[in-house]
Amino acid sequence: MIVTIDGPAGAGKSSVARFLAERLGFQFLDTGAMYRSVAWLALQQQVSWDDAARIVQLVEELDLQLTEDQVLVNGQDVTKRIREPEVGQVIHHVADNQQVRKQLVQLQRKLVADQDAVTEGRDQGSVAFPDATCKIFLTASPEQRARRRTAQLEKRGESISWEEVLVQQNERDQRDRDRPVGGLTKAADAVEVLTDNLSVEQVVDELESLVRSRMSGDD
């Protein structure tokens, strides 16, 4: 059984998907980490963002390993590094590359083949797993998402205003929606869940109930 969780940045997808997978005993697939890994590697190798072919080559040569709590790129632990702001600021160069998306989607399908999994991203229900048993679109108001992101950055010792985070977030949302392939969109058969004023545990409770209902055939 595949459970897809899509939604905009700051909706809480990664945390919710990870905890939901733990409760269900499913594999967790963080597709955002995959795109971030490619972006991080391109930065390390100083690849020009105009060199689309070279970025595709990076993916072809990539040894990417995702475990429960680690992301390894060519044997190097980059779990924390791929979450740094400079990676987030350039990830659209990777995400907008249609050949990169095609290859990473193929890899996503391979990683969860014949397994029960919770996957999260922007295009999981619409592109990567259109036949998923349960599709969820997790969202929150722009203001709430910006507050969450600001709090995350402050915990890491990074100083940035809520207003600046909101501006950056809105720009990223627009890019995600406008992407011609794999853009941010709610699958027609996805259940939308608004996370404003809900704790992570409350959201996971709601999603677990939904998934178990699908598993039992009640919905």
N, C-alpha and C positions, 0 to 999 in steps of 0.2 A: 504494500500500500504506500502510495506517495501522497504526502501532504505538502502543498506549496503555500508559502507565505510571502506575498509581495507587498510592496508599499513604498512610500517615499522615505528619504533619509530622516532619521530621528523619530520614526514611528515606534521604535523598540523591537524591530524584527529579529535582530541577532539574539538578544537576550531571551526573548519570548520563544523563538524557535529552538534554541538550545535547551531551555528548561522543559519545553513541551516534548522534545525528543527523549529527554531523560525520563520523564513520567511514563511515556508510552513504550519505552525500551526500543526506540527507533534510532537509526543512524541520523546524525545531524550534518547537513551540508551547507556551509557558509559560502555561497557563490560570490559574495562581495569580496571575500578574502582572496578569491582567485583573480579577480580583476585588479585588486590592489597589489597582488604579488607581481603581476606583469608590469604594472606602473612603477613599482619600487625597483624592479630589475632594470627597466629602461632608464630610470634616473641614475642608478648605479653605473650603468654602462654609457651614460651620457648620449643616449640615442636621441636623434632629432625627432621631434613630434611630427615633422613633415615627412619623415621616412616611414611611411605606413608598412612597406614591405619588410623592413627590418624589425618592426614591432611584431609582425606576424611570425617572422623567423624566431623571435624570442620564445613565442608560445610553442612553436614546433620543437624547439630544443629544450623546453622547460621540464625540469624534474620537480613536480609539485606534489607534496605530501601533506594531507590534512588529517590531523588526529583530533582527539577530543579537545585538547587544549594547546595545540601547537600547529604552526604553519611553517613548513620547511620548503625553501626554494633552493634547489641544487644542493641539498644537504645542509643549508644554513638556516638557523632558526630566525625567522623574521616576524614572529608573532606580534611583537610590539612595534617594530619598525614600520610595518605596512599601515599602522593606524596613525602615523604621524601626519600633521596637517599638510605638509608639502606633498604627500602622496594623494591625499584627498583633493587637493587643488588641481591635480593633473590627471586624475583617473578617467576623466571624460575622453581624453585622447585615446585611451585603450578601449573604453566602452563604446565609443563611436565607430571603431574600426570593425566593419562588418565581417571580415574574415576572422578576426580575433574572436568575435562573438560566436561565430559558427563553430570554431574549434573548441572553445570553452564549453559551449552547450553540449557538444558531442562528449567531451570529457565528463561533464556533469552527469549525463545519462549513463556513461560507463561506470562511474563511481558508485551509483546506487542501483545498478542493474540487479534485478531479482532480489532486492532488499526492501524492507520497510524503512522509509526515510522521511524526514522533515527537511525540506529545502527552503531557503529564503533568498530573496533578491528583488529584481524589478520585473523580470519576465518569466518567472518560473511557471506560473499557471497559464500564461498566454502563449509562450514559445517553447520553453524547454520541456515541460511536461503537460501538454494540452489535454491528456487523458487522465490526469491525476484524479484520484478518488475524492479528495477533499481540497478545495482551493479557498484560500483566505486572503483578503486584501486588508492589511493592517494599516491604519492611518491615524492621524491626530491633527489638530489645528496647527498652522504654521508657527504660531506663537508658542504653543506648548512644546513643539519639537525643537524650536530654537532654545528654549529654556533648558531642556534636557541636554542638548549638545553643549551649551555653555557650562553647565554643571560638570559634564564629563571632562571638558578641557581644563576647568579649574582644578579638578582632582588631580590632573596630571601636571599641575603647576604652570599651565599656559594661561596667559592673561589676554582676554579678548572680550569685548563688550557684547551684550545680548543683541544690540542693534546690528553690529557687524556680522554676527553669526546669522541673524535673520536674513540680511541682504545676501550673504553667500549661499544660504540655503535656498532662497527663492530663485537665485540664478541657476543653481544645480537642478532644482525641480523643473525649471523651464527646459533646460538641456535634456533632462531625462524624458520629459514628455515629447519633445520634438525629435528624439532619435528615430530615424526611419526604420531601423530594425532593432527589436528588443527594447523598445521604449517603455517607459512607465505607463502601464495601463491596467485597469481592472478587468480580469477575464469575465466574460459574460456570465459564467456560472460560479463566480467566486462570491463568498459571503464577506461583506464589509464589516469590519469591527473598528469602532472608534475608541481610542485608548485614553482620551482626555479624562483626567480625574480618576484614573484607574491605576492601581499598583501593578507591577509586573506579575505578581502572584494572582491577582484578580483576572488579568488578561489570560494567563495560562489556564486558570480554572475554566474560563469560558470556552477557550479553544479546545481544551481536553474534552469537555462535554460534547462539543460539536463533532470532534473526530470520532469519539467512541460511539456516538449516535450513528455516524456513517458506517463504522465498522460492524455495528449490529444490524444494519439495514433498516433502521427506524426512520431515516431521512433520505 
